[in-house]
Amino acid sequence: MKNTRLQYILIAALIGGVALVGCKKKEDTAIVPPVATEPMPAPAPMPMPAPASDFAVNSIDLGNTVGADMKVVMPATTFAPKDTIHASVSTTGMAANANVTGKWLFQDGQTVHEDPKTVTTTGPAMHDFSISKPDGFPAGNYKFELWVNGALAQTREFMVK
């Protein structure tokens, strides 16, 4: 009889537990739509630090012939009227899209020719600027000016005889 009584007690406890769970007051729950999440954007790449402004003009040599390395073969300061005149410019340092302009001027300051270039370099480099006139330059004194990003870097004077 003890077993039967124990069984009745267990069954009653079980039914009471189920009744309590079933009678529990339901809470008002609002239906919340799931929050749309966008994927996290990839972090922006770190910009490369701007190289130090170490781009500089070392020298300018004038001559009437340049080699494959863009260096003047025989530097000169006097030219014949029908010569092609080269300005071989040696630079060092780094430059990203530097505005480099060679200006050829006649003795009265008149611009004979301008030769703008965009230069990108990561070290020592040679740059060739040239001018020619098939019917010949007038005799006189001339000047070659090299401008880098709007600033005069160097000049070289020469003659045409």
Residue frames as a rotation matrix with the C-alpha (Angstrom) as fourth column:
MET 1
0.556 0.831 0.000 0.00
0.831 -0.556 0.000 0.00
0.000 0.000 -1.000 0.00
LYS 2
0.241 -0.554 -0.797 2.83
0.255 -0.756 0.603 2.28
-0.936 -0.349 -0.041 0.58
ASN 3
-0.748 -0.558 0.360 3.78
0.464 -0.051 0.885 2.02
-0.475 0.828 0.297 -3.07
THR 4
-0.109 0.786 0.608 0.32
0.950 -0.097 0.296 2.93
0.292 0.610 -0.737 -4.23
ARG 5
0.715 0.356 -0.603 0.18
0.585 -0.776 0.236 5.94
-0.384 -0.521 -0.762 -1.95
LEU 6
-0.163 -0.873 -0.459 3.57
0.199 -0.485 0.852 7.12
-0.966 0.047 0.253 -3.15
GLN 7
-0.694 -0.041 0.719 2.44
0.713 0.098 0.694 6.71
-0.100 0.994 -0.039 -6.72
TYR 8
0.377 0.906 0.192 -0.69
0.906 -0.404 0.127 8.81
0.193 0.126 -0.973 -6.06
ILE 9
0.536 -0.247 -0.807 1.41
0.345 -0.809 0.476 11.52
-0.771 -0.534 -0.348 -4.48
LEU 10
-0.576 -0.817 0.001 3.79
0.277 -0.194 0.941 11.60
-0.769 0.543 0.338 -7.43
ILE 11
-0.441 0.499 0.746 0.96
0.878 0.067 0.474 11.64
0.187 0.864 -0.468 -9.94
ALA 12
0.634 0.710 -0.305 -0.76
0.766 -0.630 0.125 14.47
-0.104 -0.313 -0.944 -8.07
ALA 13
0.163 -0.667 -0.727 2.46
0.198 -0.700 0.686 16.50
-0.967 -0.256 0.018 -7.95
LEU 14
-0.761 -0.452 0.465 2.97
0.497 0.054 0.866 15.96
-0.417 0.890 0.184 -11.65
ILE 15
-0.028 0.839 0.543 -0.59
0.947 -0.152 0.284 17.01
0.321 0.522 -0.790 -12.52
GLY 16
0.684 0.267 -0.679 -0.29
0.571 -0.775 0.270 20.05
-0.454 -0.572 -0.683 -10.25
GLY 17
-0.280 -0.877 -0.390 2.97
0.246 -0.459 0.854 21.10
-0.928 0.143 0.344 -11.91
VAL 18
-0.722 0.085 0.687 1.44
0.692 0.052 0.720 20.79
0.026 0.995 -0.096 -15.37
ALA 19
0.366 0.930 0.043 -1.63
0.914 -0.368 0.169 22.75
0.173 -0.023 -0.985 -14.20
LEU 20
0.412 -0.276 -0.868 0.52
0.396 -0.804 0.443 25.53
-0.821 -0.526 -0.222 -12.82
VAL 21
-0.703 -0.711 -0.013 2.48
0.256 -0.270 0.928 25.84
-0.664 0.649 0.371 -16.05
GLY 22
-0.545 0.562 0.622 -0.69
0.797 0.118 0.592 25.75
0.260 0.819 -0.512 -18.11
CYS 23
0.520 0.827 -0.213 -2.44
0.849 -0.473 0.236 28.37
0.094 -0.304 -0.948 -15.99
LYS 24
-0.342 -0.730 -0.591 0.43
0.720 -0.608 0.335 30.77
-0.604 -0.311 0.733 -15.95
LYS 25
0.634 0.561 -0.532 -0.60
0.163 -0.769 -0.618 34.26
-0.756 0.305 -0.579 -17.12
LYS 26
0.248 -0.513 0.821 0.60
0.969 0.138 -0.206 34.92
-0.008 0.847 0.532 -20.61
GLU 27
-0.174 -0.399 -0.901 2.70
0.343 -0.882 0.324 38.04
-0.923 -0.253 0.290 -21.01
ASP 28
0.908 0.416 -0.050 1.91
0.133 -0.399 -0.907 40.47
-0.397 0.817 -0.418 -23.77
THR 29
-0.178 -0.981 0.077 4.76
0.384 0.003 0.923 40.24
-0.906 0.194 0.376 -26.15
ALA 30
0.604 0.296 -0.740 4.96
-0.484 -0.602 -0.635 42.54
-0.634 0.742 -0.220 -29.06
ILE 31
0.640 -0.395 0.659 6.23
0.684 0.683 -0.254 41.02
-0.350 0.614 0.707 -32.21
VAL 32
0.433 -0.611 -0.663 9.50
-0.387 -0.790 0.475 42.72
-0.814 0.052 -0.578 -32.97
PRO 33
0.989 -0.120 -0.089 10.73
-0.037 0.383 -0.923 42.32
0.144 0.916 0.374 -36.51
PRO 34
0.434 -0.897 -0.079 14.31
0.819 0.357 0.449 41.23
-0.375 -0.259 0.890 -36.72
VAL 35
0.589 -0.330 -0.738 16.70
-0.251 -0.942 0.221 44.12
-0.768 0.056 -0.638 -37.05
ALA 36
0.916 -0.306 0.261 18.26
0.354 0.307 -0.883 44.21
0.190 0.901 0.389 -40.47
THR 37
0.496 -0.825 -0.269 21.96
-0.037 -0.330 0.943 44.37
-0.867 -0.458 -0.195 -40.12
GLU 38
0.902 -0.320 -0.289 24.25
-0.345 -0.136 -0.929 45.43
0.258 0.938 -0.233 -42.88
PRO 39
0.595 -0.760 -0.263 27.59
0.780 0.625 -0.040 43.78
0.194 -0.181 0.964 -43.07
MET 40
0.560 -0.497 -0.663 30.33
0.214 -0.686 0.695 45.82
-0.800 -0.531 -0.278 -41.50
PRO 41
0.947 -0.287 -0.143 32.18
-0.236 -0.325 -0.916 47.77
0.216 0.901 -0.376 -44.17
ALA 42
0.483 -0.856 -0.182 35.72
0.829 0.515 -0.220 46.70
0.282 -0.045 0.958 -44.71
PRO 43
0.476 -0.355 -0.805 38.14
0.406 -0.723 0.559 49.03
-0.780 -0.593 -0.199 -42.97
ALA 44
0.982 -0.153 -0.111 39.53
-0.179 -0.570 -0.802 51.66
0.059 0.808 -0.587 -45.27
PRO 45
0.467 -0.879 -0.094 43.10
0.813 0.468 -0.346 50.94
0.348 0.085 0.934 -46.29
MET 46
0.466 -0.410 -0.784 45.61
0.459 -0.646 0.610 53.05
-0.757 -0.644 -0.112 -44.47
PRO 47
0.989 -0.138 0.046 46.85
-0.033 -0.523 -0.851 55.76
0.142 0.841 -0.522 -46.80
MET 48
0.277 -0.959 -0.053 50.49
0.924 0.281 -0.259 55.61
0.264 0.023 0.964 -47.62
PRO 49
0.428 -0.171 -0.887 52.28
0.436 -0.821 0.369 58.46
-0.792 -0.544 -0.277 -45.95
ALA 50
0.994 -0.096 0.051 53.30
-0.007 -0.526 -0.850 61.12
0.109 0.845 -0.524 -48.40
PRO 51
0.332 -0.939 -0.088 56.95
0.921 0.342 -0.188 60.79
0.206 -0.018 0.978 -49.20
ALA 52
0.170 -0.378 -0.910 59.14
0.486 -0.771 0.411 63.51
-0.857 -0.512 0.053 -47.88
SER 53
0.980 0.189 -0.055 59.46
0.062 -0.562 -0.825 66.32
-0.187 0.805 -0.563 -50.33
ASP 54
0.228 -0.974 0.015 62.95
-0.016 0.011 1.000 65.27
-0.974 -0.228 -0.013 -51.26
PHE 55
0.525 -0.019 0.851 62.56
0.833 0.215 -0.509 65.51
-0.174 0.976 0.128 -55.05
ALA 56
0.474 -0.453 -0.755 65.37
-0.089 -0.878 0.471 67.79
-0.876 -0.156 -0.456 -56.17
VAL 57
0.967 -0.249 0.057 67.18
0.053 -0.024 -0.998 68.85
0.250 0.968 -0.010 -59.32
ASN 58
0.486 -0.866 -0.116 70.88
0.596 0.232 0.769 67.95
-0.639 -0.443 0.629 -59.13
SER 59
-0.498 -0.735 -0.460 72.12
0.022 -0.541 0.840 69.36
-0.867 0.409 0.286 -62.39
ILE 60
0.792 0.608 0.053 71.25
0.105 -0.050 -0.993 70.46
-0.601 0.792 -0.104 -65.90
ASP 61
-0.437 -0.897 0.056 73.62
0.172 -0.023 0.985 69.84
-0.883 0.440 0.164 -68.81
LEU 62
0.615 0.569 -0.546 73.05
-0.412 -0.359 -0.838 71.32
-0.673 0.740 0.014 -72.25
GLY 63
-0.579 -0.788 0.210 74.23
-0.163 0.364 0.917 69.68
-0.799 0.497 -0.339 -75.45
ASN 64
-0.158 0.532 -0.832 73.17
-0.972 -0.232 0.036 68.74
-0.174 0.814 0.554 -78.97
THR 65
-0.098 0.141 -0.985 73.18
-0.405 0.899 0.169 64.95
0.909 0.415 -0.031 -78.49
VAL 66
0.066 0.133 0.989 71.87
-0.976 0.216 0.036 62.68
-0.209 -0.967 0.144 -75.71
GLY 67
-0.852 -0.392 -0.346 72.54
-0.442 0.894 0.075 59.00
0.280 0.217 -0.935 -75.19
ALA 68
-0.227 0.777 -0.587 70.07
0.142 0.623 0.769 56.23
0.963 0.091 -0.252 -74.43
ASP 69
-0.331 0.027 -0.943 70.50
0.926 0.200 -0.319 57.09
0.180 -0.980 -0.091 -70.73
MET 70
0.676 0.660 0.329 69.19
0.650 -0.744 0.155 60.63
0.347 0.109 -0.931 -71.47
LYS 71
0.395 -0.634 -0.665 72.54
0.419 -0.520 0.744 62.16
-0.818 -0.573 0.061 -70.54
VAL 72
0.890 -0.173 -0.423 74.14
-0.425 -0.651 -0.629 64.79
-0.167 0.739 -0.652 -72.76
VAL 73
0.769 -0.631 0.098 77.05
0.625 0.712 -0.320 63.20
0.132 0.308 0.942 -74.65
MET 74
-0.422 -0.900 0.105 79.17
0.862 -0.435 -0.262 66.38
0.281 -0.020 0.959 -74.83
PRO 75
0.362 0.580 -0.730 78.05
0.775 -0.622 -0.110 69.34
-0.518 -0.526 -0.675 -72.68
ALA 76
-0.562 -0.471 0.679 78.11
0.770 -0.598 0.222 72.70
0.302 0.648 0.699 -74.47
THR 77
-0.104 0.523 -0.846 76.98
0.564 -0.670 -0.484 76.29
-0.819 -0.527 -0.225 -74.02
THR 78
-0.325 -0.025 -0.945 77.30
-0.639 -0.731 0.240 77.44
-0.697 0.682 0.222 -77.65
PHE 79
-0.091 0.429 0.899 75.16
0.462 0.818 -0.344 76.03
-0.882 0.384 -0.273 -80.46
ALA 80
-0.985 -0.129 0.113 74.66
0.149 -0.320 0.935 76.45
-0.084 0.939 0.335 -84.21
PRO 81
-0.584 0.802 -0.122 71.31
-0.787 -0.597 -0.155 77.89
-0.197 0.006 0.980 -85.34
LYS 82
0.130 0.684 -0.718 70.04
-0.793 0.506 0.339 74.56
0.595 0.525 0.608 -86.75
ASP 83
-0.852 -0.456 -0.257 71.17
-0.194 0.732 -0.653 72.38
0.486 -0.507 -0.712 -83.80
THR 84
0.470 0.834 -0.290 68.69
0.098 0.277 0.956 70.46
0.877 -0.478 0.048 -81.67
ILE 85
-0.487 -0.618 0.617 69.47
-0.523 -0.360 -0.773 71.62
0.700 -0.699 -0.148 -78.15
HIS 86
0.269 0.506 -0.820 68.93
0.363 0.735 0.572 69.21
0.892 -0.451 0.014 -75.27
ALA 87
-0.136 -0.248 0.959 68.70
-0.871 -0.432 -0.235 69.95
0.473 -0.867 -0.157 -71.57
SER 88
-0.030 0.023 -0.999 69.54
0.209 0.978 0.016 66.79
0.978 -0.208 -0.034 -69.66
VAL 89
0.099 0.209 0.973 68.14
-0.805 -0.557 0.201 67.12
0.584 -0.804 0.113 -66.13
SER 90
-0.498 -0.324 -0.804 69.39
0.225 0.848 -0.480 64.94
0.837 -0.421 -0.349 -63.29
THR 91
0.162 0.617 0.770 67.02
-0.745 -0.436 0.506 64.53
0.648 -0.655 0.389 -60.30
THR 92
-0.851 -0.320 -0.417 67.04
0.043 0.748 -0.662 62.67
0.524 -0.581 -0.622 -57.02
GLY 93
-0.817 0.517 0.256 64.37
-0.381 -0.151 -0.912 61.72
-0.433 -0.842 0.321 -54.54
MET 94
-0.613 0.702 0.363 60.80
0.730 0.679 -0.079 60.65
-0.301 0.217 -0.929 -54.88
ALA 95
-0.778 0.479 -0.407 58.06
-0.528 -0.849 0.010 62.39
-0.340 0.223 0.914 -56.83
ALA 96
-0.488 0.727 0.484 54.47
0.720 0.648 -0.247 61.41
-0.493 0.228 -0.840 -57.50
ASN 97
0.309 0.641 0.702 53.07
0.941 -0.314 -0.128 63.38
0.138 0.700 -0.700 -60.42
ALA 98
-0.097 -0.430 -0.897 55.40
0.456 -0.821 0.345 66.35
-0.885 -0.376 0.275 -60.03
ASN 99
0.889 0.370 0.271 54.78
0.423 -0.435 -0.795 69.10
-0.176 0.821 -0.543 -62.57
VAL 100
-0.067 -0.973 -0.222 58.13
0.406 -0.230 0.884 69.76
-0.911 -0.031 0.411 -64.24
THR 101
0.891 0.393 0.229 58.37
0.383 -0.376 -0.844 72.35
-0.245 0.839 -0.485 -67.02
GLY 102
-0.275 -0.960 0.057 61.33
0.780 -0.188 0.596 73.28
-0.562 0.208 0.801 -69.18
LYS 103
0.828 0.509 -0.234 61.14
0.308 -0.762 -0.570 76.85
-0.469 0.400 -0.788 -70.51
TRP 104
-0.190 -0.842 0.504 63.37
0.963 -0.060 0.263 78.03
-0.192 0.536 0.822 -73.34
LEU 105
0.699 0.441 -0.563 63.75
0.430 -0.888 -0.162 81.84
-0.572 -0.129 -0.810 -73.37
PHE 106
0.335 -0.554 0.762 65.32
0.752 -0.331 -0.571 84.26
0.568 0.764 0.306 -75.85
GLN 107
-0.596 -0.779 -0.194 67.54
0.736 -0.434 -0.519 87.11
0.320 -0.452 0.832 -74.63
ASP 108
-0.690 0.389 0.611 64.62
-0.329 -0.920 0.214 89.58
0.645 -0.054 0.762 -74.42
GLY 109
-0.779 0.370 0.506 62.71
-0.451 0.230 -0.862 87.24
-0.435 -0.900 -0.013 -72.06
GLN 110
0.075 0.817 -0.571 60.39
-0.994 0.108 0.023 85.98
0.080 0.566 0.820 -74.80
THR 111
0.008 0.016 1.000 59.36
-0.371 0.928 -0.011 82.36
-0.929 -0.371 0.013 -74.30
VAL 112
-0.532 -0.276 -0.800 60.51
-0.847 0.162 0.507 80.36
-0.010 0.947 -0.320 -77.31
HIS 113
-0.090 0.473 -0.877 59.08
-0.264 0.837 0.479 77.04
0.960 0.274 0.049 -76.12
GLU 114
-0.166 0.095 0.982 57.60
-0.978 0.112 -0.176 75.42
-0.127 -0.989 0.074 -73.00
ASP 115
-0.267 -0.001 -0.964 57.82
-0.357 0.929 0.098 71.68
0.895 0.370 -0.248 -72.41
PRO 116
-0.005 0.325 0.946 55.62
-1.000 -0.010 -0.002 70.55
0.009 -0.945 0.326 -69.45
LYS 117
-0.343 -0.099 -0.934 55.97
-0.203 0.979 -0.029 67.00
0.917 0.180 -0.356 -68.11
THR 118
0.656 0.467 0.593 54.44
-0.721 0.153 0.676 65.02
0.226 -0.871 0.437 -65.27
VAL 119
-0.246 -0.882 -0.402 57.19
-0.525 0.469 -0.710 63.18
0.815 0.036 -0.578 -63.42
THR 120
0.839 0.348 0.417 56.83
-0.542 0.481 0.689 60.16
0.039 -0.805 0.592 -61.15
THR 121
0.139 -0.872 -0.470 60.06
-0.268 0.424 -0.865 58.71
0.953 0.246 -0.175 -59.83
THR 122
0.969 0.199 -0.146 61.28
0.061 0.380 0.923 56.75
0.239 -0.903 0.356 -56.82
GLY 123
0.451 -0.873 -0.187 64.94
0.543 0.102 0.834 57.69
-0.709 -0.477 0.519 -56.96
PRO 124
-0.360 -0.669 -0.650 67.65
-0.180 -0.634 0.752 59.18
-0.915 0.388 0.108 -59.15
ALA 125
0.360 0.525 0.771 66.43
0.720 0.369 -0.588 59.82
-0.593 0.767 -0.245 -62.70
MET 126
-0.811 -0.549 -0.201 67.30
0.234 -0.620 0.749 61.64
-0.536 0.561 0.632 -65.93
HIS 127
0.366 0.929 0.048 64.84
0.561 -0.179 -0.808 63.77
-0.742 0.323 -0.587 -67.89
ASP 128
-0.681 -0.618 0.393 65.37
0.661 -0.287 0.694 65.16
-0.316 0.732 0.604 -71.39
PHE 129
0.508 0.712 -0.485 63.96
0.292 -0.672 -0.681 68.46
-0.811 0.204 -0.549 -72.64
SER 130
-0.523 -0.732 0.437 64.76
0.668 -0.034 0.743 69.55
-0.529 0.681 0.507 -76.18
ILE 131
0.501 0.587 -0.636 64.13
-0.002 -0.734 -0.679 72.27
-0.865 0.342 -0.367 -78.69
SER 132
-0.552 -0.649 0.523 64.82
0.604 0.122 0.788 72.63
-0.575 0.751 0.325 -82.40
LYS 133
0.427 0.616 -0.662 63.94
-0.172 -0.663 -0.728 74.94
-0.888 0.424 -0.177 -85.25
PRO 134
0.379 -0.273 0.884 64.48
0.756 0.643 -0.126 73.56
-0.534 0.716 0.450 -88.77
ASP 135
0.671 -0.131 0.730 64.99
0.519 -0.620 -0.588 77.02
0.529 0.774 -0.348 -90.31
GLY 136
-0.302 -0.947 -0.108 67.40
0.675 -0.133 -0.726 77.94
0.673 -0.292 0.680 -87.48
PHE 137
0.487 0.349 -0.801 67.34
0.846 -0.418 0.332 79.93
-0.219 -0.839 -0.499 -84.24
PRO 138
0.792 -0.258 0.554 68.27
0.004 -0.904 -0.427 83.61
0.611 0.340 -0.715 -84.40
ALA 139
-0.219 -0.935 -0.280 71.73
0.556 0.116 -0.823 84.31
0.802 -0.336 0.494 -83.06
GLY 140
0.107 0.210 0.972 71.79
-0.559 -0.796 0.233 85.58
0.822 -0.568 0.032 -79.51
ASN 141
-0.890 -0.380 0.250 71.72
-0.388 0.345 -0.855 84.69
0.239 -0.858 -0.454 -75.84
TYR 142
0.099 0.909 -0.404 69.21
-0.323 0.413 0.851 82.19
0.941 0.046 0.335 -74.52
LYS 143
-0.636 -0.213 0.742 68.22
-0.771 0.143 -0.620 80.69
0.026 -0.967 -0.255 -71.20
PHE 144
-0.219 0.573 -0.789 66.74
0.047 0.814 0.578 77.34
0.975 0.090 -0.205 -70.16
GLU 145
-0.482 0.161 0.861 64.66
-0.857 -0.290 -0.425 77.42
0.181 -0.943 0.278 -66.96
LEU 146
-0.565 0.332 -0.755 63.48
0.231 0.942 0.242 74.35
0.792 -0.038 -0.609 -65.11
TRP 147
-0.360 0.586 0.726 60.34
-0.860 -0.509 -0.016 74.78
0.361 -0.630 0.687 -63.02
VAL 148
-0.755 0.152 -0.638 59.18
0.294 0.948 -0.123 72.15
0.586 -0.281 -0.760 -60.49
ASN 149
-0.100 0.854 -0.511 55.62
0.988 0.146 0.051 72.43
0.118 -0.500 -0.858 -59.16
GLY 150
0.746 0.525 0.409 55.51
0.552 -0.832 0.062 76.12
0.373 0.180 -0.910 -60.04
ALA 151
0.800 -0.538 -0.265 58.87
-0.121 -0.578 0.807 77.06
-0.588 -0.614 -0.528 -58.48
LEU 152
0.694 -0.635 -0.340 62.02
-0.529 -0.130 -0.839 77.88
0.488 0.762 -0.426 -60.43
ALA 153
0.934 -0.350 0.065 64.54
0.234 0.741 0.630 75.11
-0.269 -0.573 0.774 -59.70
GLN 154
-0.070 -0.995 -0.067 67.56
0.424 -0.090 0.901 75.94
-0.903 0.035 0.428 -61.90
THR 155
0.897 0.268 -0.351 68.59
-0.188 -0.486 -0.853 77.88
-0.400 0.832 -0.386 -65.00
ARG 156
-0.035 -0.912 0.409 71.26
0.643 0.293 0.708 77.47
-0.765 0.288 0.576 -67.68
GLU 157
0.551 0.138 -0.823 72.36
-0.398 -0.823 -0.405 80.13
-0.734 0.550 -0.399 -70.13
PHE 158
-0.072 -0.572 0.817 73.61
0.661 0.586 0.468 79.41
-0.747 0.574 0.336 -73.66
MET 159
-0.177 -0.083 -0.981 74.34
-0.513 -0.843 0.163 81.12
-0.840 0.532 0.107 -76.98
VAL 160
0.514 0.230 0.826 73.38
0.636 0.545 -0.547 80.50
-0.576 0.807 0.134 -80.56
LYS 161
-0.094 -0.638 -0.764 76.01
-0.312 -0.710 0.632 81.73
-0.945 0.298 -0.132 -83.06
